Amino acid sequence: MSAELWLVVGLGNPGPTYAGNRHNVGAMVTEAVAEQVPGEFVRHRARAQVLDGRMGVRSGGAPGPRVVLAKPSTYMNVSGAPVAALCRFYSVPPERLLVVHDELDLPAHTLRLKQGGGTGGHNGLKAISAALGTPGYVRLRVGIDRPPGRMDPADYVLQDFPAGERTEWAVTVEQGAQVIRDVIHDGLERTQNVLHTST
């Protein structure tokens, strides 16, 4: 295993029906990261779409750090098995796994990095923690806020972002992608310090 390799997994549900849902913001961020990695997503036997490439170039023209971007091809609540299979295939330990996901308990457009901890009721995280046997992986939490009134959170996360908010969400998705690029280039601790002191 390359010591610099990161496995970045964007959580969501598969297919065009769910593509614009709040619950799919993790997959959206991962797709934005892919814009700076040569190649395209291909089907992997672990039941995921995967892009294995280099992130930009270093000074002097050397290839940038290696990254594996992945989007499970399964539904959110059973995404643990594909993620665990990818970790085994690429020999990635939990501390080099970065999962991008929506977060009800953060205000909309808020980005937070953390390693380990609970799942906050998030079915994708529950599945991954169970499959890995540890919660010790890294998460980029993308705040989507709580639903208004008495709306069921399950219904809320499966709604598309409102048309009037999509421009702002496109900015947030790109900001999330930049956080991931920073983790890959500069490391987790430094990126956390910058992110959490600037927002």
C-alpha positions in Angstrom: 0.0 0.0 0.0 1.2 3.5 -0.8 1.4 5.4 2.4 -0.1 8.5 0.7 -3.2 6.7 -0.7 -6.6 8.0 0.4 -9.9 6.2 -0.3 -12.7 8.8 -0.6 -16.2 7.4 -0.6 -19.2 9.7 -1.4 -22.4 8.3 0.0 -25.7 8.4 -1.8 -28.4 6.2 -3.4 -27.8 4.9 -7.0 -29.7 6.0 -10.1 -31.1 9.2 -11.6 -34.1 9.2 -9.3 -31.9 10.1 -6.3 -29.2 12.0 -8.0 -30.3 15.5 -6.8 -31.4 14.4 -3.3 -30.0 16.0 -0.1 -29.0 12.4 0.9 -26.7 12.3 -2.2 -24.6 15.3 -1.4 -21.7 13.1 -0.5 -21.7 11.6 -4.0 -22.0 15.1 -5.5 -18.9 16.2 -3.6 -16.9 13.2 -4.7 -17.9 13.8 -8.3 -16.6 17.3 -8.0 -13.3 16.0 -6.7 -13.1 13.8 -9.7 -13.0 16.8 -12.0 -9.3 17.2 -11.1 -8.4 13.5 -11.4 -7.7 12.2 -14.9 -9.9 9.3 -16.0 -13.4 8.3 -15.3 -15.4 6.2 -12.9 -15.6 2.5 -13.8 -17.5 -0.4 -12.3 -15.6 -2.2 -9.6 -16.4 -5.8 -8.4 -16.9 -4.4 -4.9 -20.2 -3.0 -6.1 -19.1 0.6 -6.6 -18.1 3.1 -9.2 -14.4 3.8 -8.8 -11.8 6.3 -10.1 -8.2 5.5 -9.2 -5.9 8.3 -10.2 -3.5 11.1 -9.3 -4.5 14.4 -7.9 -2.9 17.1 -10.0 0.9 17.6 -10.1 3.6 18.4 -7.6 6.1 21.2 -8.0 8.6 20.1 -10.7 5.9 18.3 -12.6 5.8 15.0 -10.7 2.4 13.3 -10.5 0.3 14.4 -7.5 -0.7 12.0 -4.7 -2.8 9.0 -5.5 -6.5 8.9 -4.6 -9.2 6.4 -5.1 -12.7 8.0 -5.4 -15.7 5.7 -5.0 -19.5 5.8 -5.1 -21.2 2.6 -3.9 -23.6 1.2 -6.4 -25.9 0.0 -3.5 -28.5 1.8 -1.5 -27.2 3.9 1.4 -28.3 1.6 4.2 -26.2 -1.3 2.7 -23.2 0.6 1.7 -21.0 -0.9 4.3 -20.1 -4.1 2.4 -18.9 -2.2 -0.7 -16.8 0.2 1.4 -15.2 -2.7 3.4 -14.5 -4.6 0.2 -12.8 -1.5 -1.3 -10.7 -1.1 1.9 -9.5 -4.7 1.6 -8.9 -4.5 -2.2 -6.8 -1.3 -1.9 -5.3 -2.2 1.5 -6.6 1.0 3.0 -6.7 1.2 6.8 -9.7 3.0 8.4 -7.7 6.2 9.1 -7.1 6.6 5.3 -10.8 6.2 4.5 -12.7 9.5 4.1 -16.4 9.2 3.9 -18.4 12.2 2.6 -22.0 12.4 3.8 -25.0 14.6 4.5 -25.5 15.7 8.1 -28.9 16.7 9.6 -27.3 18.0 12.8 -25.3 20.7 11.1 -26.7 24.0 9.6 -27.0 23.9 5.8 -23.7 24.5 3.9 -21.6 23.8 7.0 -18.6 21.6 6.5 -16.9 19.7 9.3 -14.1 17.1 9.3 -13.9 14.5 12.1 -12.3 11.1 12.7 -14.3 8.4 14.5 -17.3 9.0 16.7 -20.9 8.0 16.5 -23.1 7.7 13.5 -25.8 10.2 14.5 -28.5 7.9 13.2 -27.0 8.0 9.6 -27.8 4.7 8.0 -24.8 4.9 5.7 -22.4 5.4 8.5 -24.1 2.7 10.6 -23.5 0.2 7.7 -19.9 1.3 7.2 -19.0 1.2 10.9 -20.6 -2.3 11.2 -18.8 -3.7 8.1 -15.4 -2.3 9.1 -15.8 -3.3 12.8 -14.6 0.2 13.8 -15.9 3.8 13.6 -12.3 5.1 13.3 -12.5 6.4 9.7 -12.6 10.0 8.6 -15.8 11.8 7.8 -16.5 15.0 5.9 -19.9 16.1 7.2 -21.9 18.3 4.9 -24.7 20.1 6.8 -28.1 20.0 5.3 -30.0 21.2 8.4 -33.1 19.7 10.0 -36.4 19.4 8.1 -39.0 22.2 8.7 -41.9 21.6 11.0 -42.9 18.0 11.6 -41.6 16.7 8.3 -40.1 13.2 8.6 -36.3 13.4 8.3 -36.4 10.3 6.0 -38.7 12.2 3.6 -36.6 15.4 3.9 -33.3 13.8 2.9 -34.9 12.1 -0.1 -36.1 15.4 -1.5 -34.0 17.3 -4.2 -32.4 20.5 -3.2 -34.9 23.3 -4.1 -34.4 24.9 -7.4 -33.8 28.3 -5.8 -31.0 27.0 -3.6 -29.1 24.9 -6.2 -26.6 27.7 -7.1 -25.6 28.0 -3.5 -25.4 24.3 -3.1 -23.1 24.1 -6.1 -20.7 26.4 -4.2 -20.9 24.2 -1.1 -20.3 21.1 -3.1 -17.2 22.7 -4.6 -16.0 23.8 -1.2 -16.4 20.3 0.1 -14.4 19.0 -2.9 -11.6 21.5 -2.0 -11.6 20.3 1.6 -10.9 16.8 0.3 -8.2 18.0 -2.0 -6.6 19.7 0.9 -6.7 16.5 3.0 -5.1 14.6 0.2 -2.3 17.2 -0.3 -1.8 18.6 3.2 -3.0 15.9 5.6 -6.0 15.7 7.9 -4.8 17.6 10.9 -3.7 20.7 9.0 -6.9 20.7 6.9 -9.1 20.4 10.0 -7.3 23.3 11.7 -7.8 25.5 8.7 -11.4 24.5 8.1 -12.6 24.7 11.7 -10.9 28.1 12.4 -12.1 29.7 9.2 -15.8 28.8 9.5 
